Amino acid sequence: MRVAAVGRWGRSAGCAGLIFGHAEVTESAQKSQNRTYVRARMPRMDRASLEQLLSQGLSLAEIGRRFGLHESTVGYWVEKHGLRAVNRDKHLARGGLERDELEALIEQGATIAEIAEAVGRSKATVRHWLIRYGLKTQGGRGRRPAKEAIAAKQAGLSTVVMRCRHHGETEFWLTGRGNYRCKRCRSDAVSRRRRKVKAILVGEAGGCCCNCGYNRNMRALHFHHLEPSQKRHEINAKGVAIALDKLRVEARKCVLLCSNCHAEVEDGMASIPSDVSRPPG
């Protein structure tokens, strides 16, 4: 005779006692031909173990994954024992948005992002209720220019002070595409790109000074041209604003030196080791 369904049990690692009670088989087993179907009671999760796991900051889903249970089962026992799940308040249903409130914000010319900030909800939630009420913001598709930007453009200004979401009140400049961009954001983006490109080139060149092996600070590593007459682009400092493919071609003409070794090589106080080969290209 085969058993088609059985109960499950287990022990929580690091938790006192069993987290599950044994699964009880009822006396009213249903027999069908040579199979026996048994009804198993839901595994019982003890309060002390659950309380310990929740105090460690584990979510219902994480606890469920540890013991092979669905998070709804864990949630059932959390509620049964009068406990509170981690981030419970964050995920509670907060109700819908009122049509009148949305219409008033749209009349003021607010974007979806501005509406979301005003009502304390996500942009996805705002979009859901706009679609449900058949409402549309005035900005149409894409990011709507700020009123200050529209006025500055009409006045023919190349720069204007506006609010940046990253830097607050700061200066914006008119780009070649016809939109205003925060100067500090642009500077930060250029710096990030330069660091990223140099990290790629340094890694492809061996990652350290070919003379002394220094590798602690990437800013102190320089590309030294073996044949100065073949130099077409500057790789160090501002040179990394050039396209990566062009910089790779230029890097193949160089060896990597730290700032000290580079200065000594340039002044004739040191020479590049004869066994140093050019970076692979």
C-alpha positions as CSV (number, residue, x, y, z in Angstrom):
1,M,0.0,0.0,0.0
2,R,1.4,3.4,-1.0
3,V,1.0,6.7,0.8
4,A,0.2,9.6,-1.6
5,A,0.5,12.5,0.9
6,V,2.5,12.9,4.1
7,G,3.1,15.6,6.6
8,R,6.4,17.5,6.9
9,W,8.4,18.7,9.8
10,G,11.8,20.3,10.4
11,R,14.1,22.1,12.8
12,S,15.2,25.7,12.5
13,A,18.9,26.2,12.5
14,G,19.9,28.6,15.3
15,C,16.4,28.7,16.8
16,A,15.4,27.1,20.1
17,G,13.3,24.0,19.7
18,L,11.3,22.7,16.8
19,I,9.7,25.3,14.5
20,F,7.2,22.8,13.1
21,G,5.1,20.4,15.0
22,H,4.7,16.9,13.5
23,A,2.0,16.5,10.7
24,E,-1.0,14.6,12.1
25,V,-2.7,12.0,9.9
26,T,-6.4,11.8,10.4
27,E,-8.3,8.6,11.0
28,S,-10.6,9.2,8.1
29,A,-8.1,8.1,5.4
30,Q,-9.7,7.7,2.0
31,K,-8.9,4.5,0.3
32,S,-8.9,4.1,-3.5
33,Q,-7.8,0.8,-5.0
34,N,-4.3,0.1,-3.7
35,R,-3.5,3.8,-2.7
36,T,-4.2,5.5,0.6
37,Y,-4.7,9.2,0.7
38,V,-4.0,10.8,4.0
39,R,-4.9,14.3,5.2
40,A,-2.0,16.2,6.8
41,R,-2.5,19.1,9.2
42,M,-0.6,22.4,8.4
43,P,2.8,22.4,10.0
44,R,2.7,24.4,13.3
45,M,5.3,27.1,13.7
46,D,6.1,27.9,17.3
47,R,5.9,31.4,18.6
48,A,9.4,31.6,20.2
49,S,11.2,30.6,17.0
50,L,9.2,32.9,14.8
51,E,9.7,35.8,17.2
52,Q,13.5,35.2,17.1
53,L,13.6,35.1,13.3
54,L,11.5,38.3,13.0
55,S,13.8,40.0,15.5
56,Q,16.7,39.3,13.1
57,G,15.0,41.3,10.4
58,L,13.9,38.4,8.2
59,S,10.9,38.9,6.0
60,L,8.1,36.4,5.7
61,A,9.4,35.4,2.3
62,E,13.0,34.8,3.7
63,I,11.6,32.7,6.6
64,G,9.5,30.7,4.1
65,R,12.5,30.0,1.9
66,R,14.5,28.7,4.8
67,F,11.8,26.1,5.6
68,G,10.3,25.4,2.2
69,L,7.0,27.1,3.0
70,H,5.0,29.8,1.2
71,E,5.2,33.2,2.8
72,S,1.4,33.2,3.2
73,T,1.8,30.2,5.5
74,V,4.4,32.0,7.5
75,G,2.2,35.1,7.6
76,Y,-0.7,32.9,8.9
77,W,1.3,31.8,11.9
78,V,2.7,35.3,12.5
79,E,-0.8,36.7,12.7
80,K,-1.9,33.6,14.8
81,H,0.7,34.3,17.4
82,G,0.0,38.0,17.5
83,L,3.4,39.0,16.0
84,R,4.3,41.7,13.5
85,A,6.1,41.1,10.2
86,V,9.1,43.2,9.2
87,N,8.1,46.2,7.0
88,R,4.4,45.4,7.7
89,D,3.4,49.1,7.7
90,K,5.4,49.7,4.5
91,H,3.4,47.1,2.5
92,L,-0.1,47.8,4.0
93,A,-2.8,48.8,1.5
94,R,-3.1,52.6,1.5
95,G,-6.2,52.9,-0.6
96,G,-6.8,54.6,-3.8
97,L,-6.2,58.2,-5.0
98,E,-9.2,60.6,-5.2
99,R,-10.1,61.9,-8.6
100,D,-10.6,65.5,-7.4
101,E,-7.1,65.5,-5.8
102,L,-5.5,64.3,-9.1
103,E,-7.5,66.8,-11.2
104,A,-6.4,69.7,-9.0
105,L,-2.8,68.7,-9.4
106,I,-3.1,68.3,-13.1
107,E,-4.7,71.7,-13.4
108,Q,-1.6,73.2,-11.7
109,G,0.5,71.6,-14.5
110,A,2.1,68.9,-12.2
111,T,4.0,66.0,-13.9
112,I,3.5,62.4,-12.8
113,A,6.7,62.6,-10.7
114,E,5.4,65.8,-9.0
115,I,2.0,64.3,-8.3
116,A,3.7,61.2,-6.8
117,E,5.8,63.4,-4.5
118,A,2.7,65.5,-3.5
119,V,0.5,62.5,-2.6
120,G,3.3,60.3,-1.2
121,R,3.0,57.5,-3.6
122,S,5.0,55.9,-6.4
123,K,4.8,57.1,-10.0
124,A,3.4,53.6,-10.9
125,T,0.5,54.1,-8.5
126,V,-0.2,57.6,-9.9
127,R,-0.2,56.2,-13.5
128,H,-2.6,53.5,-12.4
129,W,-5.2,55.9,-11.0
130,L,-4.7,58.4,-13.9
131,I,-5.6,55.6,-16.4
132,R,-8.5,54.4,-14.2
133,Y,-10.0,57.9,-14.1
134,G,-9.2,58.6,-17.8
135,L,-6.9,61.5,-16.9
136,K,-3.8,62.8,-18.5
137,T,-1.1,65.2,-17.4
138,Q,-0.4,68.3,-19.5
139,G,3.2,67.4,-20.2
140,G,2.4,64.6,-22.7
141,R,5.1,62.1,-23.4
142,G,8.7,62.6,-22.1
143,R,9.9,65.0,-19.4
144,R,8.1,68.3,-19.4
145,P,10.5,71.4,-19.3
146,A,10.3,73.5,-16.2
147,K,8.6,76.9,-16.4
148,E,11.9,78.6,-15.8
149,A,13.5,76.8,-18.7
150,I,10.7,77.8,-21.1
151,A,11.0,81.4,-20.0
152,A,14.8,81.4,-20.3
153,K,14.6,79.9,-23.7
154,Q,12.1,82.5,-24.9
155,A,14.4,85.2,-23.5
156,G,17.4,83.7,-25.4
157,L,19.4,83.0,-22.2
158,S,22.3,80.4,-22.5
159,T,22.3,79.9,-18.7
160,V,19.6,80.0,-16.0
161,V,19.4,79.2,-12.3
162,M,16.9,76.4,-11.6
163,R,16.4,73.6,-9.1
164,C,18.3,70.3,-9.7
165,R,16.9,67.2,-7.9
166,H,20.5,66.3,-7.0
167,H,22.2,69.6,-6.3
168,G,19.3,72.0,-5.4
169,E,19.4,75.6,-6.7
170,T,22.2,75.7,-9.3
171,E,23.1,76.9,-12.7
172,F,21.9,75.2,-15.9
173,W,23.3,75.7,-19.4
174,L,21.6,75.4,-22.8
175,T,22.9,72.3,-24.6
176,G,23.2,71.8,-28.3
177,R,20.0,69.7,-28.2
178,G,18.0,72.8,-27.1
179,N,17.4,71.7,-23.5
180,Y,18.9,73.0,-20.2
181,R,21.1,70.8,-18.2
182,C,22.6,71.1,-14.7
183,K,26.3,72.1,-15.0
184,R,27.2,70.1,-11.9
185,C,25.3,67.0,-13.1
186,R,27.2,67.2,-16.4
187,S,30.5,67.6,-14.6
188,D,29.8,64.6,-12.4
189,A,28.8,62.5,-15.5
190,V,32.0,63.4,-17.3
191,S,34.1,62.5,-14.2
192,R,32.3,59.1,-13.8
193,R,32.9,58.4,-17.5
194,R,36.6,59.3,-17.2
195,R,37.1,57.0,-14.2
196,K,35.3,54.2,-15.8
197,V,37.3,54.4,-19.1
198,K,40.6,54.7,-17.3
199,A,39.8,51.7,-15.1
200,I,39.2,49.7,-18.3
201,L,42.4,50.8,-19.9
202,V,44.5,50.3,-16.7
203,G,43.1,46.8,-16.4
204,E,43.9,45.9,-20.0
205,A,47.4,47.3,-19.5
206,G,48.2,45.0,-16.6
207,G,46.8,46.9,-13.7
208,C,50.1,48.0,-12.2
209,C,53.3,49.9,-12.8
210,C,55.5,47.9,-15.1
211,N,58.6,49.1,-13.2
212,C,57.8,48.8,-9.5
213,G,54.4,47.0,-9.4
214,Y,52.5,49.9,-7.7
215,N,48.7,49.5,-8.0
216,R,47.1,51.2,-5.0
217,N,45.7,54.3,-6.6
218,M,44.6,54.4,-10.2
219,R,45.0,58.1,-10.4
220,A,48.8,57.6,-9.8
221,L,49.1,55.3,-12.8
222,H,50.1,57.0,-16.1
223,F,50.4,55.8,-19.7
224,H,53.9,56.4,-21.0
225,H,54.4,56.4,-24.8
226,L,57.3,54.1,-25.9
227,E,57.6,56.1,-29.1
228,P,56.7,59.8,-28.5
229,S,56.6,60.5,-32.2
230,Q,53.6,58.0,-32.5
231,K,51.5,59.9,-29.9
232,R,48.2,60.9,-31.3
233,H,46.0,61.4,-28.2
234,E,46.6,62.2,-24.6
235,I,45.3,59.3,-22.4
236,N,46.0,60.7,-19.0
237,A,43.8,63.4,-17.4
238,K,41.5,65.0,-20.0
239,G,42.3,62.6,-22.7
240,V,39.9,60.0,-21.4
241,A,37.0,62.0,-22.8
242,I,37.9,60.6,-26.3
243,A,36.1,57.5,-27.6
244,L,37.1,54.3,-26.0
245,D,38.1,52.6,-29.2
246,K,40.5,55.4,-30.1
247,L,42.0,55.3,-26.6
248,R,42.6,51.6,-26.8
249,V,44.6,52.0,-30.0
250,E,46.6,54.7,-28.3
251,A,47.1,52.6,-25.1
252,R,48.7,49.8,-27.2
253,K,51.6,52.2,-27.9
254,C,52.2,52.7,-24.1
255,V,53.4,51.0,-20.9
256,L,51.8,51.7,-17.5
257,L,54.0,53.6,-15.0
258,C,53.2,55.0,-11.6
259,S,53.7,58.8,-11.2
260,N,57.1,58.4,-9.5
261,C,58.5,56.0,-12.1
262,H,57.0,58.1,-14.9
263,A,58.8,61.2,-13.7
264,E,62.1,59.3,-13.3
265,V,61.8,57.8,-16.8
266,E,61.0,61.2,-18.3
267,D,64.0,62.8,-16.6
268,G,66.4,60.0,-17.6
269,M,66.9,58.8,-14.0
270,A,65.3,55.4,-14.7
271,S,64.6,53.3,-17.7
272,I,61.8,50.9,-18.6
273,P,62.9,47.2,-17.9
274,S,63.9,45.4,-21.1
275,D,61.7,42.4,-20.3
276,V,58.6,44.5,-20.2
277,S,56.4,43.8,-23.3
278,R,53.8,46.1,-24.7
279,P,50.3,45.6,-23.4
280,P,48.3,42.9,-25.4
281,G,46.2,44.4,-28.2
